[in-house]
Amino acid sequence: MKQTVRLFLIIVILIAAVKSSNSTIACSYNYQVLSLRELSSPKRIILHPLGNGINKVIIDKCYSQIKKYLPNTILADRLMMPASTYYKPRNRYRADSLIKWMSARAKKNEVIMGITTVDISTTKGKHKDWGVMGLAYKPGNAGVASNYRLKNKSAFWKIVIHELGHTAGLPHCPVKTCFMRDAEGGDHTGEEKEFCSKCKKFLLNNGWLL
């Protein structure tokens, strides 16, 4: 009997490990270990423009839209991206290095969200340097979004809200009109209208206004 129970537990652990290892890119997310207290506490969102290229119109629209969903959002000073995050062979910045840098800056119960116009990238499977529109910890305290690959620049805030959804713990969503839709290498912001009912319920339980 004991051997049967032990075998069952091992199988459950293996299944859980396989499920937690699945991730996709286009927009993407990395995993970050947080305590139950950190997951349930209301977060303060720090919106940081990154680099010199992003203009005030884009910044203000992102800020106003995000604040509708997350009133506890603060527009912070522009930050220059560290030289260590620059990938010279492709003339772009590493998103994984950027969120690691911002995560280290974040205080308790803060999420730092970087927004930029420069090209960003991360590693995807065999691709050492794969261009993305965004990357965030899921769940976690940092994310970054870029409008470099976005056709409709006015929809940039949807990329930002998508990455913030990841920081709250949301995965990609199969609903085509949901903000959490997987970009799958394309720009589908024109089809994204709102959070689907399932994602909305999750976020409402995490203090979002929807």
C-alpha positions in Angstrom: 0.0 0.0 0.0 2.8 2.4 0.9 4.6 1.7 -2.3 1.4 2.4 -4.3 0.9 5.8 -2.5 4.6 6.7 -3.1 4.3 5.8 -6.8 1.1 7.9 -7.1 2.8 11.0 -5.5 5.8 10.6 -7.9 3.5 10.6 -10.9 1.6 13.7 -9.7 4.8 15.6 -9.1 6.1 14.6 -12.6 2.8 15.8 -14.3 3.0 19.1 -12.4 6.6 19.6 -13.4 5.8 19.0 -17.1 2.8 21.4 -17.0 4.9 24.2 -15.3 7.7 23.9 -17.9 5.4 24.8 -20.9 5.8 28.4 -22.2 5.5 30.2 -25.4 7.2 33.3 -26.9 5.9 36.1 -29.2 4.9 37.8 -26.0 6.4 35.6 -23.4 6.8 35.1 -19.6 9.3 33.7 -17.2 8.6 32.1 -13.9 9.3 33.8 -10.6 8.7 32.2 -7.1 6.4 34.4 -4.9 4.9 33.6 -1.5 1.2 33.3 -1.0 1.2 36.6 0.9 2.9 38.4 -2.0 0.4 36.9 -4.5 -2.6 38.0 -2.6 -1.4 41.6 -1.7 -2.5 44.6 -3.7 0.3 45.7 -6.0 1.5 49.2 -6.9 2.4 49.4 -10.6 5.4 51.5 -11.5 5.3 52.5 -15.2 8.8 53.4 -16.3 9.5 54.7 -19.9 12.8 53.2 -21.0 15.2 55.0 -23.3 14.9 58.3 -25.2 12.9 57.2 -28.1 9.4 56.9 -26.5 7.4 60.1 -26.8 5.0 61.7 -24.3 1.8 60.9 -26.3 2.6 57.1 -26.2 3.5 57.3 -22.5 0.4 59.3 -21.5 -2.0 56.9 -23.4 -0.4 53.8 -21.8 -0.6 55.4 -18.4 -4.3 56.5 -18.7 -5.4 53.2 -20.0 -3.5 51.1 -17.4 -4.8 53.3 -14.6 -8.4 52.4 -15.6 -7.7 48.8 -14.7 -5.1 49.4 -12.0 -5.7 52.7 -10.2 -2.7 52.1 -8.0 -0.4 52.9 -11.0 2.3 55.5 -10.9 4.0 57.1 -13.9 7.7 57.2 -12.9 10.8 58.8 -14.4 12.4 57.7 -17.6 15.2 55.2 -17.2 18.1 54.5 -19.4 18.6 50.8 -20.1 21.8 49.3 -18.7 24.6 48.7 -21.3 24.7 45.1 -20.1 21.2 44.5 -21.5 22.2 45.6 -25.0 22.7 42.8 -27.6 25.1 44.3 -30.2 25.0 41.6 -32.9 21.3 42.4 -33.5 21.3 46.0 -32.3 18.6 45.4 -29.7 18.0 44.9 -26.0 17.5 41.6 -24.2 14.1 41.6 -22.6 15.1 38.8 -20.1 18.0 41.0 -18.9 15.7 44.0 -18.6 13.1 42.3 -16.4 15.8 40.9 -14.2 17.2 44.4 -13.8 13.8 45.9 -13.0 12.9 43.0 -10.7 15.9 43.9 -8.6 14.8 47.5 -8.4 11.2 46.7 -7.3 10.2 47.1 -3.7 7.8 44.9 -1.8 4.4 44.8 -3.4 5.6 46.7 -6.4 5.5 45.7 -10.1 7.8 47.6 -12.4 6.6 47.8 -16.0 9.0 49.1 -18.6 7.7 50.6 -21.9 10.0 51.3 -24.8 10.1 51.8 -28.6 13.4 49.9 -29.1 13.5 46.3 -30.3 13.7 43.7 -27.6 14.4 40.0 -27.6 14.8 36.8 -25.6 15.7 33.2 -26.1 13.2 30.8 -27.7 14.0 27.2 -28.1 16.9 26.9 -30.5 16.8 30.6 -31.3 19.3 32.4 -29.1 17.9 35.8 -29.9 14.2 36.0 -30.8 12.4 39.3 -31.2 9.4 39.9 -29.0 6.8 42.6 -28.2 6.9 41.8 -24.5 8.2 39.7 -21.7 7.2 39.4 -18.0 7.5 37.2 -15.0 4.4 35.0 -14.4 3.6 35.7 -11.7 6.2 38.3 -10.7 7.3 41.9 -10.1 8.6 43.0 -13.5 7.7 43.1 -17.2 8.7 45.0 -20.3 6.8 45.9 -23.5 8.0 47.4 -26.8 6.0 48.9 -29.7 8.8 48.3 -32.2 7.0 45.4 -33.9 3.6 46.8 -33.5 1.7 47.9 -36.6 -0.8 50.1 -34.8 1.2 52.1 -32.3 -2.0 53.4 -30.7 -2.7 49.9 -29.5 0.5 49.7 -27.5 -1.3 49.9 -24.2 -2.8 46.4 -25.0 0.7 44.9 -25.1 1.4 46.6 -21.7 -1.9 45.3 -20.1 -1.1 41.9 -21.5 2.3 41.8 -19.8 0.8 43.1 -16.5 -1.7 40.2 -16.8 1.2 37.8 -16.8 2.7 39.5 -13.7 -0.6 38.8 -11.9 -0.3 35.1 -12.8 -2.4 34.8 -16.0 -1.1 32.5 -18.8 -1.9 33.0 -22.5 -5.6 32.7 -23.4 -7.2 30.8 -26.3 -10.0 33.4 -26.7 -9.1 35.5 -29.8 -10.6 38.7 -28.5 -9.0 38.5 -25.1 -6.1 40.8 -24.1 -4.2 37.7 -23.0 -4.2 36.1 -26.4 -0.9 34.6 -27.5 0.5 36.8 -30.3 2.2 33.7 -31.9 4.6 35.9 -33.8 2.0 38.3 -35.1 0.1 41.5 -34.2 -3.5 40.8 -33.3 -4.2 43.9 -31.1 -6.9 45.0 -33.6 -8.9 41.9 -32.7 -8.4 42.1 -28.9 -11.3 43.9 -27.2 -11.2 43.0 -23.5 -10.3 40.3 -21.0 -12.5 37.2 -21.5 -14.8 36.2 -18.6 -12.3 33.6 -17.2 -9.3 36.0 -17.2 -11.5 38.8 -15.9 -12.7 36.7 -12.9 -9.0 35.8 -12.1 -8.0 39.5 -12.2 -11.0 40.7 -10.2 -9.9 38.3 -7.5 -6.5 40.0 -7.6 -7.8 43.5 -7.1 -8.1 44.7 -10.7 -11.0 47.0 -11.7 -12.8 45.4 -14.7 
